[in-house]
Amino acid sequence: MPWTFYNSNGQRLSSAATLIDNLDIDGATALSGAVADADLFIVDDNASGANRKVTAATIKTYIGSVSQASSGAIVAQTNEDTYVPPDLVKNSPGVAKAWGKISTTGSLGSPDHGVASVAKGATGKYVITFDTAFASAVYAVNVTNESGAAIFGSKSTAAADTAAIDIWTHAGAAVDAAFYFTAFGTLS
């Protein structure tokens, strides 16, 4: 008496050798845990038509292990097979280390990032203190006025943990004005 084979959809299979197209895994029981090194997969060996089993451990070796980049590797922009996790993106050289909006009175708007405090001095003078100091006083601060009027701003002096910002009119007179800023550089 010959055997008759059916797939999980009740379709009769023409032989005991099942084409991969007829393999129905949708109705299979889900894996109860994580994929283990001993779990098996099917591969077409060298695309020769010869199906072979392979363990998850073999696939993991073929793919290679991916590790997390260190803070130092991110800052140095090393060429390595690593990934940058969200909590370390801040160390990337092209990411603003601090940003925010400062009102004419020197109050810090919300949201902001990387700013500990802002102090308002004389007319047009503001000092931003950063949450984390830069590696040195050599970093860039971009200042953009909020109003769109002919008002300018620049970093006049800096320390690793603070930046003094001066705001002035097109005629060179100091003026209190709301502005946005971003700071780029390497953190300590």
C-alpha positions as a Markdown table, in Angstrom:
| # | Residue | x | y | z |
|---|---|---|---|---|
| 1 | Met | 0.0 | 0.0 | 0.0 |
| 2 | Pro | 1.6 | 3.3 | -1.1 |
| 3 | Trp | 1.8 | 6.3 | 1.3 |
| 4 | Thr | -0.1 | 9.5 | 0.6 |
| 5 | Phe | 1.3 | 12.8 | 2.0 |
| 6 | Tyr | -0.6 | 16.0 | 2.7 |
| 7 | Asn | 0.6 | 19.4 | 3.8 |
| 8 | Ser | -1.1 | 21.3 | 6.6 |
| 9 | Asn | -3.6 | 22.9 | 4.2 |
| 10 | Gly | -4.8 | 19.4 | 3.2 |
| 11 | Gln | -3.3 | 19.5 | -0.2 |
| 12 | Arg | -2.1 | 16.2 | -1.4 |
| 13 | Leu | 1.6 | 16.0 | -2.2 |
| 14 | Ser | 2.7 | 14.1 | -5.3 |
| 15 | Ser | 5.6 | 12.4 | -3.5 |
| 16 | Ala | 7.4 | 12.1 | -0.2 |
| 17 | Ala | 9.9 | 14.6 | -1.4 |
| 18 | Thr | 8.3 | 18.0 | -0.7 |
| 19 | Leu | 9.2 | 21.0 | -2.8 |
| 20 | Ile | 10.1 | 24.0 | -0.6 |
| 21 | Asp | 7.2 | 25.9 | -2.3 |
| 22 | Asn | 4.9 | 23.4 | -0.6 |
| 23 | Leu | 6.4 | 23.8 | 2.8 |
| 24 | Asp | 3.8 | 25.5 | 5.0 |
| 25 | Ile | 5.2 | 27.0 | 8.1 |
| 26 | Asp | 2.4 | 29.6 | 8.8 |
| 27 | Gly | 0.5 | 27.2 | 10.9 |
| 28 | Ala | 3.4 | 25.8 | 12.8 |
| 29 | Thr | 3.8 | 26.2 | 16.5 |
| 30 | Ala | 5.8 | 29.3 | 17.4 |
| 31 | Leu | 9.3 | 28.9 | 18.9 |
| 32 | Ser | 8.9 | 29.0 | 22.6 |
| 33 | Gly | 12.2 | 30.8 | 23.3 |
| 34 | Ala | 15.0 | 32.5 | 21.6 |
| 35 | Val | 16.8 | 30.9 | 18.6 |
| 36 | Ala | 19.4 | 28.6 | 20.0 |
| 37 | Asp | 22.8 | 27.6 | 18.4 |
| 38 | Ala | 21.5 | 24.1 | 17.9 |
| 39 | Asp | 18.3 | 25.1 | 16.0 |
| 40 | Leu | 18.2 | 24.0 | 12.4 |
| 41 | Phe | 17.7 | 25.9 | 9.2 |
| 42 | Ile | 17.5 | 24.7 | 5.5 |
| 43 | Val | 19.9 | 26.1 | 2.9 |
| 44 | Asp | 20.4 | 25.3 | -0.7 |
| 45 | Asp | 24.1 | 24.3 | -0.7 |
| 46 | Asn | 25.9 | 26.6 | -3.1 |
| 47 | Ala | 22.6 | 27.0 | -5.0 |
| 48 | Ser | 23.2 | 23.5 | -6.3 |
| 49 | Gly | 19.7 | 22.3 | -5.6 |
| 50 | Ala | 21.0 | 20.1 | -2.8 |
| 51 | Asn | 19.2 | 21.2 | 0.4 |
| 52 | Arg | 21.2 | 20.8 | 3.6 |
| 53 | Lys | 20.6 | 21.5 | 7.2 |
| 54 | Val | 22.6 | 24.2 | 9.0 |
| 55 | Thr | 22.7 | 25.2 | 12.7 |
| 56 | Ala | 22.0 | 28.7 | 13.9 |
| 57 | Ala | 25.5 | 28.7 | 15.3 |
| 58 | Thr | 26.9 | 28.2 | 11.7 |
| 59 | Ile | 24.7 | 31.1 | 10.4 |
| 60 | Lys | 25.9 | 33.2 | 13.3 |
| 61 | Thr | 29.5 | 32.5 | 12.4 |
| 62 | Tyr | 28.9 | 33.3 | 8.7 |
| 63 | Ile | 27.2 | 36.6 | 9.5 |
| 64 | Gly | 29.7 | 37.5 | 12.1 |
| 65 | Ser | 29.1 | 39.0 | 15.5 |
| 66 | Val | 28.2 | 42.7 | 15.7 |
| 67 | Ser | 29.3 | 44.6 | 18.8 |
| 68 | Gln | 28.6 | 47.9 | 20.2 |
| 69 | Ala | 31.0 | 50.8 | 19.4 |
| 70 | Ser | 32.8 | 52.4 | 22.3 |
| 71 | Ser | 32.5 | 56.1 | 23.0 |
| 72 | Gly | 36.2 | 56.5 | 22.0 |
| 73 | Ala | 35.7 | 54.7 | 18.7 |
| 74 | Ile | 32.7 | 56.9 | 17.8 |
| 75 | Val | 34.7 | 60.1 | 18.6 |
| 76 | Ala | 37.7 | 58.8 | 16.6 |
| 77 | Gln | 35.3 | 57.7 | 13.7 |
| 78 | Thr | 37.0 | 54.4 | 13.4 |
| 79 | Asn | 36.2 | 52.1 | 10.5 |
| 80 | Glu | 35.0 | 49.0 | 12.3 |
| 81 | Asp | 32.1 | 46.6 | 12.2 |
| 82 | Thr | 30.2 | 48.0 | 15.1 |
| 83 | Tyr | 26.9 | 49.7 | 15.8 |
| 84 | Val | 26.3 | 53.0 | 17.6 |
| 85 | Pro | 23.6 | 52.5 | 20.3 |
| 86 | Pro | 21.2 | 55.4 | 20.9 |
| 87 | Asp | 22.7 | 56.4 | 24.2 |
| 88 | Leu | 26.1 | 57.0 | 22.6 |
| 89 | Val | 25.0 | 58.8 | 19.5 |
| 90 | Lys | 25.7 | 62.0 | 21.3 |
| 91 | Asn | 29.5 | 61.2 | 21.0 |
| 92 | Ser | 29.4 | 61.4 | 17.2 |
| 93 | Pro | 31.3 | 64.4 | 15.9 |
| 94 | Gly | 28.4 | 65.6 | 13.7 |
| 95 | Val | 25.8 | 65.6 | 16.5 |
| 96 | Ala | 25.0 | 68.8 | 18.4 |
| 97 | Lys | 26.2 | 68.4 | 22.0 |
| 98 | Ala | 23.9 | 71.2 | 23.3 |
| 99 | Trp | 21.0 | 73.2 | 21.8 |
| 100 | Gly | 18.2 | 75.4 | 22.9 |
| 101 | Lys | 16.3 | 78.7 | 22.7 |
| 102 | Ile | 17.1 | 81.6 | 25.0 |
| 103 | Ser | 14.7 | 84.5 | 25.6 |
| 104 | Thr | 15.5 | 88.2 | 25.7 |
| 105 | Thr | 15.6 | 87.9 | 29.5 |
| 106 | Gly | 18.0 | 85.0 | 29.4 |
| 107 | Ser | 15.6 | 82.2 | 30.3 |
| 108 | Leu | 16.1 | 78.8 | 28.7 |
| 109 | Gly | 13.2 | 77.6 | 26.6 |
| 110 | Ser | 11.9 | 74.0 | 26.5 |
| 111 | Pro | 12.9 | 71.7 | 25.1 |
| 112 | Asp | 16.7 | 72.0 | 25.3 |
| 113 | His | 19.6 | 69.6 | 25.4 |
| 114 | Gly | 22.9 | 69.6 | 27.2 |
| 115 | Val | 22.4 | 73.0 | 29.0 |
| 116 | Ala | 22.8 | 73.3 | 32.7 |
| 117 | Ser | 21.9 | 77.0 | 32.9 |
| 118 | Val | 21.9 | 80.4 | 31.2 |
| 119 | Ala | 22.9 | 83.7 | 32.8 |
| 120 | Lys | 22.0 | 87.1 | 31.4 |
| 121 | Gly | 24.6 | 89.8 | 31.8 |
| 122 | Ala | 24.7 | 93.3 | 30.3 |
| 123 | Thr | 22.6 | 94.2 | 27.3 |
| 124 | Gly | 23.1 | 91.5 | 24.6 |
| 125 | Lys | 25.3 | 89.3 | 26.8 |
| 126 | Tyr | 24.4 | 85.7 | 27.7 |
| 127 | Val | 26.5 | 82.9 | 29.2 |
| 128 | Ile | 25.5 | 79.3 | 28.5 |
| 129 | Thr | 26.7 | 76.7 | 31.0 |
| 130 | Phe | 26.8 | 73.1 | 29.6 |
| 131 | Asp | 25.7 | 69.9 | 31.4 |
| 132 | Thr | 28.9 | 68.2 | 30.2 |
| 133 | Ala | 32.1 | 70.2 | 29.5 |
| 134 | Phe | 33.7 | 70.0 | 26.1 |
| 135 | Ala | 37.2 | 68.5 | 25.8 |
| 136 | Ser | 38.6 | 72.0 | 25.4 |
| 137 | Ala | 37.5 | 75.6 | 24.6 |
| 138 | Val | 37.7 | 74.7 | 20.9 |
| 139 | Tyr | 34.2 | 74.0 | 19.8 |
| 140 | Ala | 31.6 | 75.7 | 17.5 |
| 141 | Val | 28.5 | 77.5 | 18.6 |
| 142 | Asn | 26.0 | 78.5 | 16.0 |
| 143 | Val | 23.6 | 81.4 | 16.9 |
| 144 | Thr | 20.4 | 82.2 | 15.0 |
| 145 | Asn | 18.0 | 85.0 | 15.9 |
| 146 | Glu | 14.4 | 84.1 | 16.5 |
| 147 | Ser | 12.8 | 87.3 | 15.0 |
| 148 | Gly | 14.3 | 87.3 | 11.5 |
| 149 | Ala | 15.4 | 90.9 | 12.1 |
| 150 | Ala | 18.9 | 92.0 | 11.3 |
| 151 | Ile | 20.3 | 90.8 | 14.6 |
| 152 | Phe | 23.6 | 88.9 | 14.9 |
| 153 | Gly | 25.2 | 86.7 | 17.5 |
| 154 | Ser | 28.5 | 85.0 | 18.1 |
| 155 | Lys | 30.5 | 83.2 | 20.7 |
| 156 | Ser | 32.7 | 85.9 | 22.1 |
| 157 | Thr | 34.6 | 83.8 | 24.7 |
| 158 | Ala | 34.5 | 80.2 | 25.7 |
| 159 | Ala | 35.7 | 77.8 | 28.3 |
| 160 | Ala | 35.2 | 74.1 | 28.1 |
| 161 | Asp | 32.0 | 74.3 | 30.2 |
| 162 | Thr | 30.6 | 77.7 | 29.2 |
| 163 | Ala | 30.1 | 79.9 | 26.1 |
| 164 | Ala | 29.6 | 83.7 | 26.2 |
| 165 | Ile | 27.3 | 84.8 | 23.5 |
| 166 | Asp | 27.0 | 88.4 | 22.3 |
| 167 | Ile | 24.0 | 89.7 | 20.4 |
| 168 | Trp | 24.0 | 92.9 | 18.4 |
| 169 | Thr | 22.2 | 94.8 | 15.7 |
| 170 | His | 23.4 | 95.4 | 12.1 |
| 171 | Ala | 24.8 | 98.8 | 13.3 |
| 172 | Gly | 26.9 | 97.0 | 16.0 |
| 173 | Ala | 24.9 | 98.0 | 19.0 |
| 174 | Ala | 24.4 | 95.4 | 21.7 |
| 175 | Val | 20.7 | 94.3 | 22.0 |
| 176 | Asp | 18.7 | 91.9 | 24.0 |
| 177 | Ala | 17.0 | 89.4 | 21.6 |
| 178 | Ala | 15.7 | 85.8 | 21.7 |
| 179 | Phe | 17.9 | 83.4 | 19.8 |
| 180 | Tyr | 18.5 | 79.7 | 19.1 |
| 181 | Phe | 21.9 | 78.0 | 19.5 |
| 182 | Thr | 23.6 | 74.7 | 18.8 |
| 183 | Ala | 27.0 | 73.7 | 20.1 |
| 184 | Phe | 29.2 | 71.1 | 18.3 |
| 185 | Gly | 32.5 | 69.6 | 19.5 |
| 186 | Thr | 34.0 | 66.8 | 21.4 |
| 187 | Leu | 32.8 | 66.3 | 25.0 |
| 188 | Ser | 35.2 | 65.6 | 27.8 |
